[in-house]
């Protein structure tokens, strides 16, 4: 964790994320890349899609406003002593976040989220959800303020499939990095029920060549995977909930859904996602 990207829209949730990122940066001697995206209306772009931002009074106004907000934000005491790169760019928020993470070689993203429900959750979504679903690097989603961000109990949900082993190694590394106890949980549901023997066989293959001690494996029965993860996390008083994401897009994402996005929307605790390697 050397370069942390923190997108901001200057909202309360975004600042909650920045406060957590600041704590991580101080603890692990990391740099913060603080990014604000200005999304210009379609009629402020030329026919080939390049923005005429340098020629527009409106664009200059938004840029100056963002710089003013940055000046105020960067004066906050909790950012004192940190190396922070603040950037304002003209782009769609999601595209800008993805481009910036690659451009600066960031290895971690911390984002704020307000959550969503109902039609908003199904049809509109949020930039946070899109980033969670597609990011190649881990994404930590923060909703509430955490004066002291510590991860003592870390719940990671798994389906125990071979495909996820390489991703799980990153989860183990992260748990050790944070000095957290890792609870590996498999949620067994009526629709996709498997026997204890089958789970034990899967677990044996899944854990092969993985060596870490501060962990515990649990099978949790519930009505759905999402509900099971949330209920188990409450049971063990989890400070952080994690899951791997497939990065589904388009109709595949619409029909299959995304448990990671559901957790971002409904979990009260912070959520971290890891991209599942193909």
C-alpha positions as CSV (number, residue, x, y, z in Angstrom):
1,X,0.0,0.0,0.0
2,X,2.2,2.8,-1.3
3,X,-0.2,4.9,-3.5
4,X,-3.8,5.4,-2.3
5,X,-6.4,6.9,-4.7
6,X,-9.2,8.8,-3.0
7,X,-11.9,10.2,-5.4
8,X,-13.8,13.0,-3.8
9,X,-17.0,15.0,-4.6
10,X,-16.5,17.0,-1.3
11,X,-19.4,15.2,0.3
12,X,-19.5,14.0,3.9
13,X,-19.0,10.4,2.8
14,X,-16.0,11.3,0.6
15,X,-14.4,13.0,3.5
16,X,-15.0,10.0,5.7
17,X,-13.1,8.0,3.2
18,X,-10.3,10.5,3.1
19,X,-10.0,10.4,6.9
20,X,-9.5,6.7,6.7
21,X,-7.1,7.0,3.8
22,X,-5.1,9.5,5.9
23,X,-4.8,7.1,8.8
24,X,-3.7,4.3,6.4
25,X,-1.2,6.6,4.7
26,X,0.4,7.7,8.0
27,X,0.5,4.1,9.3
28,X,2.1,2.6,6.2
29,X,4.0,5.7,4.8
30,X,1.9,5.9,1.7
31,X,1.0,8.8,-0.7
32,X,-2.5,10.0,-1.3
33,X,-3.8,10.9,-4.8
34,X,-6.9,13.0,-4.2
35,X,-9.0,13.3,-7.3
36,X,-12.1,15.4,-8.2
37,X,-13.8,14.8,-11.5
38,X,-15.8,17.6,-13.2
39,X,-18.5,16.0,-15.4
40,X,-19.4,18.4,-18.2
41,X,-22.7,18.3,-20.0
42,X,-22.8,16.6,-23.4
43,X,-23.3,19.9,-25.2
44,X,-19.9,21.1,-23.9
45,X,-18.1,18.5,-25.9
46,X,-17.3,18.6,-29.6
47,X,-18.6,16.0,-32.1
48,X,-15.6,13.6,-31.7
49,X,-16.0,13.6,-27.9
50,X,-13.1,15.9,-26.9
51,X,-14.1,18.5,-24.3
52,X,-13.6,22.1,-25.1
53,X,-13.0,22.8,-21.4
54,X,-10.2,25.3,-21.9
55,X,-12.4,27.6,-24.0
56,X,-15.5,27.6,-21.7
57,X,-16.2,30.1,-18.9
58,X,-18.4,27.4,-17.3
59,X,-15.5,25.0,-17.2
60,X,-13.2,27.6,-15.7
61,X,-15.8,28.4,-13.1
62,X,-16.1,24.8,-12.0
63,X,-12.3,24.4,-12.0
64,X,-11.8,27.5,-9.8
65,X,-14.6,26.3,-7.4
66,X,-13.0,22.9,-7.1
67,X,-9.6,24.4,-6.4
68,X,-11.1,26.5,-3.7
69,X,-12.7,23.5,-2.1
70,X,-9.4,21.6,-2.3
71,X,-7.6,24.5,-0.5
72,X,-10.1,24.3,2.4
73,X,-10.0,20.5,2.5
74,X,-6.2,20.2,2.4
75,X,-5.9,22.5,5.4
76,X,-7.6,19.9,7.6
77,X,-5.4,18.9,10.6
78,X,-5.8,15.2,9.9
79,X,-3.9,15.6,6.6
80,X,-0.9,17.3,8.2
81,X,2.4,15.8,7.3
82,X,1.1,13.6,4.5
83,X,2.2,13.7,0.8
84,X,-0.9,14.5,-1.1
85,X,-1.3,15.0,-4.9
86,X,-4.6,16.9,-5.6
87,X,-6.0,16.8,-9.1
88,X,-9.0,18.2,-10.8
89,X,-9.9,16.7,-14.2
90,X,-12.7,16.9,-16.8
91,X,-14.1,13.5,-17.3
92,X,-16.9,11.2,-16.4
93,X,-16.3,10.2,-12.7
94,X,-16.0,6.4,-13.3
95,X,-13.7,6.7,-16.3
96,X,-11.6,9.3,-14.6
97,X,-11.1,7.2,-11.5
98,X,-10.1,4.2,-13.6
99,X,-7.7,6.2,-15.7
100,X,-6.1,7.9,-12.7
101,X,-5.5,4.7,-10.8
102,X,-3.6,3.3,-13.8
103,X,-1.8,6.6,-14.6
104,X,-0.4,7.1,-11.2
105,X,0.2,3.4,-10.5
106,X,-2.1,3.4,-7.4
107,X,-2.4,0.1,-5.6
108,X,-5.4,0.9,-3.4
109,X,-8.6,2.9,-3.7
110,X,-10.6,4.3,-0.8
111,X,-14.0,5.6,-1.6
112,X,-17.0,7.0,0.2
113,X,-20.5,5.7,-0.4
114,X,-24.0,6.6,0.7
115,X,-25.6,3.4,-0.3
116,X,-28.7,3.0,-2.4
117,X,-32.0,1.1,-2.4
118,X,-34.9,0.2,-4.6
119,X,-35.1,1.5,-8.2
120,X,-32.1,3.8,-7.6
121,X,-30.0,0.8,-6.7
122,X,-31.2,-1.3,-9.7
123,X,-31.3,1.2,-12.5
124,X,-28.9,4.0,-11.6
125,X,-26.3,2.6,-9.3
126,X,-23.3,4.8,-8.4
127,X,-19.8,5.5,-9.4
128,X,-18.6,3.6,-6.3
129,X,-20.5,0.5,-7.3
130,X,-19.0,0.6,-10.8
131,X,-15.5,1.0,-9.4
132,X,-16.1,-1.9,-7.0
133,X,-17.2,-4.1,-9.8
134,X,-14.4,-3.4,-12.3
135,X,-11.3,-2.2,-10.4
136,X,-8.2,-4.3,-10.9
137,X,-6.9,-3.1,-7.5
138,X,-8.6,-3.5,-4.0
139,X,-11.3,-1.0,-3.3
140,X,-12.2,0.0,0.3
141,X,-15.6,1.5,0.7
142,X,-16.3,3.8,3.7
143,X,-19.8,5.1,4.7
144,X,-19.3,6.3,8.3
145,X,-16.7,8.3,10.1
146,X,-14.0,6.2,11.8
147,X,-11.9,8.3,14.2
148,X,-9.7,5.3,14.7
149,X,-9.7,2.8,11.8
150,X,-8.6,-0.6,13.0
151,X,-9.3,-4.0,11.6
152,X,-9.3,-6.6,14.3
153,X,-11.9,-9.0,12.8
154,X,-11.9,-9.3,9.0
155,X,-14.7,-11.4,7.3
156,X,-14.1,-12.6,3.8
157,X,-16.8,-14.5,2.0
158,X,-15.8,-17.2,-0.4
159,X,-17.4,-19.9,-2.7
160,X,-14.3,-22.1,-2.3
161,X,-13.8,-22.4,-6.0
162,X,-10.3,-23.0,-7.4
163,X,-10.6,-19.9,-9.6
164,X,-10.5,-17.7,-6.5
165,X,-7.3,-19.1,-5.0
166,X,-4.9,-16.5,-6.4
167,X,-7.2,-13.7,-5.2
168,X,-7.5,-15.3,-1.8
169,X,-3.8,-15.1,-1.4
170,X,-4.1,-11.3,-1.7
171,X,-6.8,-11.4,1.0
172,X,-4.5,-13.3,3.3
173,X,-1.7,-10.9,2.6
174,X,-4.0,-8.0,3.4
175,X,-5.2,-9.6,6.7
176,X,-1.6,-10.1,7.8
177,X,-0.7,-6.5,6.6
178,X,-3.5,-5.1,8.8
179,X,-2.7,-7.6,11.6
180,X,-6.3,-8.7,11.6
181,X,-8.0,-12.0,12.4
182,X,-9.4,-13.5,9.2
183,X,-12.8,-15.2,9.2
184,X,-13.3,-17.1,6.0
185,X,-17.0,-17.8,5.6
186,X,-19.0,-20.0,3.2
187,X,-22.7,-19.2,3.1
188,X,-24.8,-22.2,2.5
189,X,-28.3,-21.5,1.1
190,X,-31.3,-23.7,0.3
191,X,-31.1,-22.9,-3.4
192,X,-27.4,-23.9,-3.7
193,X,-27.0,-26.2,-0.8
194,X,-24.0,-28.5,-0.6
195,X,-23.1,-31.1,2.0
196,X,-20.6,-30.8,4.8
197,X,-18.4,-33.4,3.1
198,X,-18.4,-31.5,-0.2
199,X,-17.5,-28.3,1.6
200,X,-14.6,-30.0,3.4
201,X,-13.3,-31.3,0.1
202,X,-13.5,-27.9,-1.5
203,X,-11.8,-26.3,1.5
204,X,-8.9,-28.7,1.4
205,X,-8.2,-27.9,-2.2
206,X,-8.8,-24.2,-1.7
207,X,-6.3,-24.0,1.3
208,X,-3.6,-26.1,-0.4
209,X,-0.2,-24.3,-0.3
210,X,-1.7,-21.4,1.7
211,X,0.0,-20.9,5.0
212,X,-1.4,-18.5,7.5
213,X,-2.4,-19.0,11.2
214,X,-4.6,-16.2,12.4
215,X,-7.7,-17.4,10.7
216,X,-11.0,-19.3,11.2
217,X,-13.3,-21.0,8.7
218,X,-17.0,-21.1,9.2
219,X,-20.1,-22.4,7.3
220,X,-23.1,-20.1,7.8
221,X,-26.6,-21.1,6.7
222,X,-29.0,-18.4,5.6
223,X,-31.6,-17.4,3.1
224,X,-29.2,-15.7,0.7
225,X,-25.5,-15.2,0.3
226,X,-25.7,-11.5,1.0
227,X,-27.9,-11.9,4.1
228,X,-25.6,-14.6,5.4
229,X,-22.5,-12.5,5.0
230,X,-24.1,-9.5,6.8
231,X,-25.5,-11.7,9.6
232,X,-22.2,-13.5,10.1
233,X,-20.3,-10.3,10.1
234,X,-22.6,-8.9,12.9
235,X,-22.2,-12.2,14.8
236,X,-18.4,-11.9,15.0
237,X,-18.4,-8.1,15.3
238,X,-16.5,-7.6,12.1
239,X,-14.6,-4.4,11.5
240,X,-14.4,-5.1,7.7
241,X,-16.2,-7.3,5.2
242,X,-14.5,-8.5,2.0
243,X,-15.5,-10.3,-1.1
244,X,-14.1,-11.0,-4.6
245,X,-15.9,-9.5,-7.6
246,X,-16.2,-11.0,-11.1
247,X,-16.3,-7.6,-12.9
248,X,-19.5,-8.4,-14.7
249,X,-20.7,-5.8,-17.2
250,X,-23.8,-5.0,-19.3
251,X,-26.7,-7.5,-19.4
252,X,-24.6,-10.2,-17.6
253,X,-24.3,-7.9,-14.6
254,X,-28.0,-6.9,-14.8
255,X,-29.3,-10.5,-14.7
256,X,-26.7,-12.0,-12.4
257,X,-26.4,-9.1,-10.1
258,X,-23.3,-8.4,-7.9
259,X,-23.1,-9.4,-4.3
260,X,-20.2,-7.0,-3.9
261,X,-22.4,-4.1,-4.9
262,X,-25.2,-5.4,-2.6
263,X,-22.8,-5.4,0.3
264,X,-21.6,-1.9,-0.5
265,X,-25.2,-0.7,-0.5
266,X,-26.4,-2.5,2.6
267,X,-23.4,-3.1,5.0
268,X,-22.9,-0.7,7.8
269,X,-19.3,-1.7,8.2
270,X,-16.6,-0.9,5.6
271,X,-16.4,-3.2,2.6
272,X,-13.3,-4.2,0.7
273,X,-13.4,-5.9,-2.7
274,X,-10.7,-7.8,-4.6
275,X,-10.9,-8.5,-8.4
276,X,-11.2,-12.1,-9.2
277,X,-8.5,-13.2,-11.6
278,X,-9.6,-15.2,-14.6
